[in-house]
Amino acid sequence: MFTTKAYREEALRLIIEEANCVARELNLPESLPITETNLLEVYITPPRIAQGMRALGNITTSNYTYYISVDNKFSFLVRRNLEQEYSNLRAHCLWPMSRMDTNAAYQIATQLLAAASMDVNALNRDCKVQIQAFTPEGRAGKHFVPVYWVYWVAPSQEGRGITASIEFVLPTRTILQMHVKDSKYILRKPLEIANLDFLLSPTNSAPVPNAPANP
């Protein structure tokens, strides 16, 4: 679990830089630029574990958590306070079933994933697509909330997990969650820490605290 202040600072710099890119590409509701001073939580994976897992860490703003968790690439995005978000949407956006539009949901899902440099063409080639809407009254109910989940499931993973998914509010295109679990579908460059030996050298060996936040 050993790390150093120098290593932590460099890893955090890279993650913040990537989070700013993602926030701009996806037009996320963030106050930009994201800086260390406006982060609520930071998790930097200890170096030895990070080298094996290829998972650098994550940061949390007041709006989202950004994960560098698959092959040192941006891979997951999760909106904060999701339960409150669902509650607010249910209270203000309860629509009749006749307004459900899975075709529009699919189009927006692919546009958002492509904007984040995810390989939508390859996902469509290799996986089956599933689309669901938020139906708080159950599938037999008369209303739904325009929150859609679009999943890509590889045939080998059916019943055991998903390859990629995105959840968003259709009218506003607000992303609630994005997950891409296979590196080959993430076209972004991995974040690489240069001068690793120097950053972990005895001259930089003062230990620093680290919050256990990586799921």
PAZAPA-4460 file (N, C-alpha, C; in steps of 0.05 Angstrom, whole numbers, plus 32768, in hexadecimal, padded with zeros to 4 digits):
% residues 215
    n_x    n_y    n_z   ca_x   ca_y   ca_z    c_x    c_y    c_z   seq   type   mol
   8011   7FE8   8000   8000   8000   8000   8011   8019   8000     1      M     A
   802C   8016   7FFD   803E   802D   7FFF   803A   8040   7FE7     2      F     A
   803A   8059   7FED   803A   806E   7FD7   8049   8086   7FE2     3      T     A
   804C   809A   7FD1   805A   80B2   7FD9   804A   80CB   7FD1     4      T     A
   8051   80E1   7FDD   8043   80FA   7FD6   8048   8101   7FB9     5      K     A
   8060   80FD   7FAF   8066   8103   7F93   8055   80F2   7F80     6      A     A
   8053   80D8   7F86   8043   80C6   7F75   8026   80CF   7F75     7      Y     A
   801C   80D4   7F8D   8000   80DB   7F90   7FFA   80F5   7F80     8      R     A
   800B   8108   7F82   8007   8122   7F74   8006   811E   7F56     9      E     A
   8018   810D   7F4B   8019   8109   7F2E   8001   80F9   7F25    10      E     A
   7FF9   80E4   7F34   7FE2   80D4   7F2C   7FC9   80E6   7F2D    11      A     A
   7FC6   80F6   7F42   7FAF   8108   7F44   7FAE   811C   7F2E    12      L     A
   7FC5   8127   7F26   7FC6   813A   7F10   7FBC   812E   7EF6    13      R     A
   7FC4   8115   7EF1   7FBB   8107   7ED9   7F9D   8102   7ED9    14      L     A
   7F93   80F9   7EF0   7F77   80F3   7EF2   7F66   810C   7EEF    15      I     A
   7F6E   8122   7EFB   7F5F   813B   7EF9   7F60   8145   7EDC    16      I     A
   7F76   8143   7ECF   7F78   814B   7EB3   7F65   813B   7EA1    17      E     A
   7F64   8121   7EA6   7F52   8110   7E96   7F35   8116   7E9D    18      E     A
   7F2F   811B   7EB6   7F13   8121   7EBE   7F0A   813B   7EB1    19      A     A
   7F1B   814E   7EAF   7F14   8167   7EA0   7F0E   8162   7E83    20      N     A
   7F1E   8151   7E77   7F19   8149   7E5A   7EFD   813C   7E58    21      C     A
   7EF8   8129   7E69   7EDE   811B   7E68   7EC7   812E   7E6D    22      V     A
   7EC9   813F   7E80   7EB4   8152   7E87   7EAE   8164   7E6F    23      A     A
   7EC2   816D   7E61   7EBE   817E   7E49   7EB2   816E   7E32    24      R     A
   7EBD   8156   7E2D   7EB3   8146   7E17   7E95   813F   7E1A    25      E     A
   7E8D   813A   7E33   7E72   8131   7E38   7E5F   8148   7E41    26      L     A
   7E6B   8160   7E42   7E5B   8178   7E4A   7E4E   8173   7E65    27      N     A
   7E5D   8169   7E78   7E53   8163   7E92   7E4E   817C   7EA2    28      L     A
   7E3A   817B   7EB4   7E34   8193   7EC5   7E49   8196   7EDB    29      P     A
   7E61   819F   7ED4   7E77   81A3   7EE6   7E80   81C0   7EE5    30      E     A
   7E8C   81C9   7EFA   7E99   81E3   7EFA   7EB6   81DE   7EF1    31      S     A
   7EBD   81E6   7ED9   7ED7   81E0   7ECE   7EE9   81F9   7ED0    32      L     A
   7F03   81F4   7ED3   7F10   81D9   7ED4   7F0D   81CC   7EF0    33      P     A
   7F0C   81B2   7EF0   7F0D   81A3   7F09   7F2A   81A6   7F14    34      I     A
   7F2C   81AC   7F2D   7F46   81AF   7F3A   7F46   819F   7F54    35      T     A
   7F5D   819B   7F5F   7F5F   818C   7F78   7F4F   8199   7F8F    36      E     A
   7F4D   81B4   7F8E   7F40   81C2   7FA4   7F22   81BD   7FA4    37      T     A
   7F16   81B6   7F8E   7EF9   81B1   7F8E   7EF1   8194   7F8D    38      N     A
   7F04   8182   7F94   7EFE   8166   7F95   7EF3   815F   7FB1    39      L     A
   7EE0   814D   7FB1   7ED5   8144   7FCB   7EE3   812B   7FD5    40      L     A
   7EEB   811A   7FC2   7EF9   8101   7FCA   7F0F   80FB   7FB5    41      E     A
   7F24   80EF   7FBE   7F3A   80E6   7FAC   7F42   80CA   7FB5    42      V     A
   7F45   80B8   7FA2   7F51   809E   7FA8   7F67   8099   7F93    43      Y     A
   7F7F   8096   7F9C   7F96   808F   7F8B   7F9E   8072   7F92    44      I     A
   7F9C   8060   7F7F   7FA3   8044   7F84   7FC1   8042   7F8B    45      T     A
   7FC9   8035   7FA0   7FE5   8031   7FA7   7FF5   8027   7F8F    46      P     A
   800D   8030   7F8A   801B   802A   7F71   801E   800D   7F6A    47      P     A
   8025   7FFC   7F7D   8028   7FE0   7F76   800E   7FD3   7F6D    48      R     A
   7FF8   7FDB   7F7B   7FDE   7FD1   7F73   7FD5   7FDC   7F59    49      I     A
   7FDB   7FF6   7F55   7FD3   8003   7F3C   7FE1   7FF7   7F24    50      A     A
   7FFB   7FEF   7F27   8009   7FE2   7F11   7FFD   7FC8   7F0A    51      Q     A
   7FF4   7FB9   7F1E   7FE8   7F9F   7F18   7FCB   7FA1   7F0D    52      G     A
   7FBB   7FB3   7F19   7F9F   7FB5   7F11   7F9B   7FC8   7EF9    53      M     A
   7FAF   7FD9   7EF3   7FAD   7FED   7EDE   7F95   7FFF   7EE5    54      R     A
   7F93   8007   7EFE   7F7D   8018   7F08   7F89   802E   7F18    55      A     A
   7F8A   8046   7F0E   7F99   805C   7F1A   7F8B   8068   7F32    56      L     A
   7F70   8069   7F31   7F61   8075   7F47   7F48   8083   7F3E    57      G     A
   7F3D   8095   7F4F   7F25   80A3   7F48   7F24   80BD   7F58    58      N     A
   7F14   80D0   7F4D   7F10   80E9   7F5B   7EF2   80EF   7F5A    59      I     A
   7EE9   80FE   7F6F   7ECC   8105   7F71   7EC9   8123   7F74    60      T     A
   7EB9   812F   7F62   7EB1   814B   7F64   7E95   814C   7F72    61      T     A
   7E89   8163   7F73   7E6E   8165   7F7F   7E59   8158   7F6D    62      S     A
   7E61   8151   7F54   7E4E   8146   7F41   7E53   8129   7F38    63      N     A
   7E6C   8122   7F35   7E73   8108   7F2A   7E8C   80FC   7F36    64      Y     A
   7E8E   80E1   7F34   7EA7   80D3   7F3A   7EB2   80C9   7F1F    65      T     A
   7ECB   80CE   7F1A   7ED9   80C6   7F02   7EED   80B0   7F09    66      Y     A
   7EEA   8099   7EFC   7EFB   8082   7F02   7F0F   807D   7EEB    67      Y     A
   7F28   8079   7EF3   7F3D   806F   7EE1   7F42   8052   7EEA    68      I     A
   7F32   8040   7EE0   7F31   8025   7EEC   7F35   800E   7ED9    69      S     A
   7F37   8013   7EBF   7F3A   7FFD   7EAC   7F53   8004   7E9B    70      V     A
   7F68   7FF5   7E9E   7F80   7FF9   7E8E   7F8A   8016   7E90    71      D     A
   7F87   8022   7EA8   7F8F   803E   7EAC   7F81   8052   7E9A    72      N     A
   7F69   804B   7E91   7F59   805D   7E80   7F41   8066   7E8F    73      K     A
   7F36   807D   7E88   7F1C   8085   7E92   7F08   8070   7E89    74      F     A
   7EF9   8066   7E9C   7EE7   8050   7E96   7ECC   8052   7EA2    75      S     A
   7EC9   805F   7EB9   7EB0   8060   7EC7   7EAA   807D   7ED0    76      F     A
   7E91   8084   7ECF   7E87   809E   7ED8   7E6E   809A   7EE7    77      L     A
   7E6C   80A5   7EFF   7E54   80A1   7F10   7E4B   80BC   7F1C    78      V     A
   7E32   80C3   7F18   7E27   80DB   7F23   7E24   80D8   7F42    79      R     A
   7E2A   80ED   7F50   7E27   80ED   7F6D   7E09   80EF   7F75    80      R     A
   7E03   80E5   7F8C   7DE8   80E7   7F97   7DD3   80DC   7F84    81      N     A
   7DD8   80C4   7F7A   7DC5   80B8   7F66   7DA9   80B4   7F71    82      L     A
   7DA7   80AB   7F8A   7D8D   80A6   7F95   7D7C   80BF   7F96    83      E     A
   7D89   80D6   7F9E   7D7A   80EF   7F9E   7D73   80F7   7F82    84      Q     A
   7D85   80F2   7F6F   7D7F   80F8   7F52   7D67   80E9   7F49    85      E     A
   7D66   80CF   7F4F   7D4F   80BF   7F46   7D35   80C9   7F53    86      Y     A
   7D36   80D1   7F6C   7D1F   80DB   7F7A   7D15   80F4   7F6E    87      S     A
   7D27   8107   7F67   7D1F   8120   7F5B   7D13   811C   7F3F    88      N     A
   7D1F   810A   7F30   7D14   8104   7F15   7CF9   80F8   7F16    89      L     A
   7CF6   80E6   7F29   7CDB   80D9   7F2C   7CC6   80ED   7F33    90      R     A
   7CCD   8101   7F43   7CBA   8115   7F4C   7CB3   8129   7F36    91      A     A
   7CC5   812E   7F24   7CC1   8143   7F10   7CBF   813A   7EF3    92      H     A
   7CC6   8121   7EEE   7CC7   8117   7ED2   7CB9   80FC   7ECF    93      C     A
   7CA1   80FA   7ED8   7C92   80E1   7ED5   7C81   80E4   7EBB    94      L     A
   7C8A   80D5   7EA7   7C7E   80D8   7E8C   7C6C   80C0   7E86    95      W     A
   7C58   80C3   7E74   7C48   80AC   7E6B   7C59   8099   7E5A    96      P     A
   7C52   807F   7E5B   7C62   806B   7E4D   7C63   8071   7E2F    97      M     A
   7C4F   807F   7E24   7C4F   8085   7E08   7C66   8096   7DFF    98      S     A
   7C73   80A3   7E11   7C8A   80B5   7E0A   7CA5   80A6   7E0B    99      R     A
   7CA5   808D   7E13   7CBE   807E   7E14   7CC9   807B   7DF8   100      M     A
   7CE3   8080   7DF5   7CF0   8080   7DDA   7D0B   8073   7DDD   101      D     A
   7D0C   8059   7DDA   7D26   804B   7DDD   7D38   8050   7DC5   102      T     A
   7D2D   8057   7DAE   7D3F   805E   7D97   7D4E   8077   7D9D   103      N     A
   7D41   808B   7DA8   7D4F   80A4   7DAF   7D63   809F   7DC5   104      A     A
   7D5C   808E   7DD8   7D6F   8087   7DED   7D88   807A   7DE2   105      A     A
   7D84   8068   7DD0   7D9C   805A   7DC4   7DAD   806F   7DB5   106      Y     A
   7DA1   8080   7DA6   7DB1   8094   7D97   7DC1   80A6   7DAA   107      Q     A
   7DB5   80AF   7DBF   7DC3   80C0   7DD2   7DD9   80B1   7DE0   108      I     A
   7DD3   8098   7DE8   7DE7   8087   7DF6   7E00   8084   7DE5   109      A     A
   7DFD   807E   7DCB   7E14   807A   7DBA   7E23   8094   7DB5   110      T     A
   7E14   80AB   7DB4   7E22   80C5   7DB0   7E33   80CB   7DC9   111      Q     A
   7E28   80C6   7DE1   7E37   80CD   7DF9   7E4F   80BB   7DFC   112      L     A
   7E4C   80A1   7DF7   7E63   808F   7DF9   7E79   8097   7DE5   113      L     A
   7E70   809D   7DCC   7E84   80A5   7DB8   7E92   80BF   7DC0   114      A     A
   7E83   80D2   7DCC   7E90   80EB   7DD5   7EA5   80E6   7DEA   115      A     A
   7EA2   80D1   7DF9   7EB7   80C9   7E0D   7ECC   80B7   7E02   116      A     A
   7ECD   80B4   7DE8   7EE0   80A3   7DDA   7EDE   8085   7DE1   117      S     A
   7EC5   807C   7DE3   7EC0   805F   7DE5   7EB9   8054   7DCA   118      M     A
   7EC1   803C   7DC4   7EBE   8030   7DAA   7EA2   8024   7DA6   119      D     A
   7E90   8035   7D9F   7E74   802D   7D9C   7E70   8019   7D85   120      V     A
   7E7E   801D   7D6F   7E7C   800A   7D59   7E84   7FEE   7D61   121      N     A
   7E9A   7FEC   7D70   7EA3   7FD1   7D79   7E8F   7FC5   7D8E   122      A     A
   7E85   7FD6   7D9F   7E71   7FCC   7DB3   7E58   7FC1   7DA4   123      L     A
   7E4F   7FD0   7D90   7E38   7FC6   7D81   7E3E   7FAD   7D71   124      N     A
   7E56   7FAA   7D69   7E5E   7F92   7D5A   7E60   7F7A   7D6C   125      R     A
   7E6B   7F7E   7D84   7E71   7F67   7D95   7E5B   7F60   7DAA   126      D     A
   7E49   7F73   7DAE   7E37   7F70   7DC5   7E19   7F73   7DBC   127      C     A
   7E08   7F69   7DCE   7DEB   7F6F   7DCB   7DE4   7F88   7DDB   128      K     A
   7DD2   7F97   7DD0   7DC9   7FB0   7DDD   7DAF   7FAB   7DEB   129      V     A
   7DAD   7FB5   7E04   7D94   7FB4   7E13   7D8E   7FD0   7E1D   130      Q     A
   7D74   7FD8   7E1C   7D6C   7FF3   7E25   7D55   7FF0   7E38   131      I     A
   7D58   7FFE   7E4E   7D43   7FFF   7E63   7D3E   801C   7E6B   132      Q     A
   7D25   8021   7E73   7D1E   803B   7E7F   7D16   8037   7E9C   133      A     A
   7D17   804D   7EAB   7D10   804D   7EC7   7CF1   804C   7ECA   134      F     A
   7CE6   8036   7ED3   7CC9   8033   7ED6   7CC3   802F   7EF3   135      T     A
   7CC0   8045   7F03   7CBC   8042   7F20   7CA2   8035   7F28   136      P     A
   7C8F   8034   7F15   7C76   8026   7F1B   7C76   8009   7F12   137      E     A
   7C8D   8000   7F08   7C8F   7FE5   7EFD   7C89   7FE5   7EE0   138      G     A
   7C90   7FCF   7ED2   7C8D   7FCE   7EB5   7C70   7FCF   7EAC   139      R     A
   7C5D   7FC8   7EBE   7C41   7FCA   7EB7   7C35   7FE5   7EBD   140      A     A
   7C45   7FF7   7EC8   7C3B   8012   7ED0   7C36   8023   7EB7   141      G     A
   7C2A   803A   7EBD   7C22   804C   7EA7   7C36   8063   7EA2   142      K     A
   7C4B   8064   7EB3   7C5E   807A   7EB1   7C7B   8070   7EB2   143      H     A
   7C8D   8080   7EA8   7CA9   807B   7EAB   7CB8   8095   7EAF   144      F     A
   7CD0   8093   7EB8   7CE2   80AB   7EBB   7CF6   80A9   7EA4   145      V     A
   7CFC   80BF   7E96   7D0D   80BE   7E7E   7D2B   80BB   7E85   146      P     A
   7D30   80A7   7E96   7D4B   809E   7E9C   7D4F   8083   7E8E   147      V     A
   7D63   8081   7E7C   7D67   8069   7E6D   7D82   805D   7E74   148      Y     A
   7D82   8042   7E75   7D9A   8032   7E77   7D9E   8024   7E5C   149      W     A
   7DB5   8028   7E50   7DBC   801A   7E37   7DD4   8008   7E3D   150      V     A
   7DD2   7FEE   7E39   7DE6   7FDB   7E3F   7DF1   7FCD   7E26   151      Y     A
   7E0B   7FC7   7E27   7E17   7FB6   7E12   7E21   7F9D   7E21   152      W     A
   7E17   7F86   7E19   7E1D   7F6D   7E26   7E2A   7F5A   7E12   153      V     A
   7E42   7F51   7E17   7E50   7F3E   7E06   7E42   7F23   7E09   154      A     A
   7E40   7F13   7DF4   7E33   7EF8   7DF6   7E3F   7EE7   7E0C   155      P     A
   7E59   7EE9   7E10   7E67   7ED9   7E24   7E60   7EE2   7E41   156      S     A
   7E55   7EFB   7E43   7E4F   7F06   7E5E   7E32   7F06   7E65   157      Q     A
   7E21   7EFC   7E54   7E04   7EFD   7E59   7DFE   7EEF   7E73   158      E     A
   7DEF   7EFD   7E84   7DE8   7EF2   7E9E   7DFD   7EF6   7EB3   159      G     A
   7E14   7F00   7EAB   7E2B   7F03   7EBE   7E36   7F1F   7EC0   160      R     A
   7E2C   7F32   7EB0   7E36   7F4D   7EB1   7E33   7F5B   7E97   161      G     A
   7E3C   7F74   7E96   7E3A   7F84   7E7E   7E56   7F8C   7E75   162      I     A
   7E58   7F93   7E5B   7E71   7F9C   7E50   7E73   7FBB   7E52   163      T     A
   7E5C   7FC8   7E4D   7E5B   7FE5   7E4F   7E3F   7FED   7E54   164      A     A
   7E3B   8005   7E61   7E20   800F   7E66   7E22   802D   7E6A   165      S     A
   7E0B   803A   7E65   7E08   8056   7E6B   7DEC   805B   7E74   166      I     A
   7DE9   806B   7E88   7DCF   8073   7E93   7DCD   8092   7E92   167      E     A
   7DB7   809C   7E87   7DB5   80B9   7E84   7D98   80C2   7E84   168      F     A
   7D94   80DC   7E88   7D7A   80E8   7E86   7D76   80F2   7E6A   169      V     A
   7D62   80E7   7E5C   7D60   80ED   7E40   7D5B   810B   7E39   170      L     A
   7D49   8119   7E46   7D44   8135   7E3E   7D5C   8147   7E40   171      P     A
   7D6C   8142   7E54   7D83   8154   7E59   7D9E   8147   7E51   172      T     A
   7D9E   812E   7E4B   7DB6   811E   7E44   7DCA   811D   7E5C   173      R     A
   7DBF   8122   7E74   7DD0   8121   7E8C   7DD8   8104   7E92   174      T     A
   7DF2   80FF   7E93   7DFB   80E3   7E98   7DFA   80DE   7EB6   175      I     A
   7DEF   80C7   7EBD   7DEE   80BE   7ED9   7E04   80AA   7EDE   176      L     A
   7E09   8098   7ECB   7E1E   8084   7ECE   7E29   807D   7EB2   177      Q     A
   7E42   8077   7EB1   7E4E   806C   7E99   7E63   8057   7EA1   178      M     A
   7E62   803F   7E96   7E76   802A   7E9C   7E7F   801C   7E83   179      H     A
   7E98   801A   7E7F   7EA4   800A   7E69   7EB9   7FF8   7E76   180      V     A
   7EB4   7FDE   7E76   7EC5   7FCC   7E86   7EDB   7FBE   7E77   181      K     A
   7EDB   7FC1   7E5D   7EF0   7FB3   7E4D   7F01   7FC8   7E3F   182      D     A
   7F1B   7FC7   7E43   7F2D   7FDB   7E39   7F2C   7FDE   7E1B   183      S     A
   7F26   7FC8   7E0C   7F27   7FCA   7DEF   7F11   7FDC   7DE4   184      K     A
   7EFD   7FE2   7DF4   7EE8   7FF4   7DEB   7EEC   8011   7DF4   185      Y     A
   7F02   8016   7E02   7F09   8031   7E0B   7F20   803B   7DFA   186      I     A
   7F1A   804F   7DE9   7F2D   8059   7DD6   7F3F   806E   7DE2   187      L     A
   7F3A   8076   7DFA   7F4A   808A   7E08   7F66   8080   7E0E   188      R     A
   7F7A   8092   7E10   7F95   808A   7E17   7F96   8083   7E35   189      K     A
   7FA5   806F   7E3C   7FA9   806A   7E59   7FBA   8080   7E66   190      P     A
   7FB5   8084   7E80   7FC5   8098   7E8E   7FDE   8089   7E99   191      L     A
   7FF5   8093   7E92   800E   8086   7E99   801E   8099   7EAA   192      E     A
   8028   8090   7EC0   8039   80A0   7ED2   8056   809C   7ECA   193      I     A
   8062   80B2   7EC1   807E   80B2   7EB9   8090   80B4   7ED2   194      A     A
   80A9   80AC   7ED0   80BD   80AF   7EE6   80B3   80A1   7EFF   195      N     A
   80A8   808A   7EFC   809C   807C   7F13   80B1   8076   7F29   196      L     A
   80C9   806E   7F21   80DE   8068   7F34   80E5   8080   7F45   197      D     A
   80E7   8097   7F37   80ED   80B0   7F46   80D7   80B7   7F59   198      F     A
   80BE   80B5   7F4F   80A8   80BD   7F60   80A5   80AC   7F79   199      L     A
   80AF   8093   7F77   80AE   8080   7F8E   80C8   807D   7F9C   200      L     A
   80DB   808F   7F96   80F6   808C   7FA2   80F5   8096   7FBF   201      S     A
   810A   808E   7FCF   810B   8096   7FEB   8108   80B4   7FF0   202      P     A
   8112   80C4   7FDD   810F   80E1   7FE1   80F3   80EA   7FE0   203      T     A
   80E1   80D9   7FD6   80C4   80E0   7FD5   80B4   80CD   7FE6   204      N     A
   80C1   80C2   7FFB   80B4   80AB   8008   80A2   80B2   801F   205      S     A
   809D   80CB   8024   808B   80D2   803A   806F   80C6   8034   206      A     A
   8065   80B5   8046   804B   80A9   8040   8034   80BD   8042   207      P     A
   801F   80B9   8032   8008   80CB   8032   7FEF   80BA   8037   208      V     A
   7FDA   80C6   8044   7FC1   80B7   8048   7FB2   80B4   802E   209      P     A
   7FA2   809F   802C   7F93   809A   8014   7F78   808F   801C   210      N     A
   7F62   809A   8011   7F47   8091   8018   7F40   8078   8009   211      A     A
   7F35   8063   8016   7F2E   804A   8009   7F14   804E   7FF9   212      P     A
   7F16   8057   7FE0   7EFE   805E   7FD1   7EFB   8050   7FB6   213      A     A
   7F0C   803D   7FAF   7F0A   8031   7F95   7EF9   8018   7F96   214      N     A
   7EE1   8017   7F88   7ECF   8000   7F8A   7ED9   7FE9   7F7A   215      P     A
***
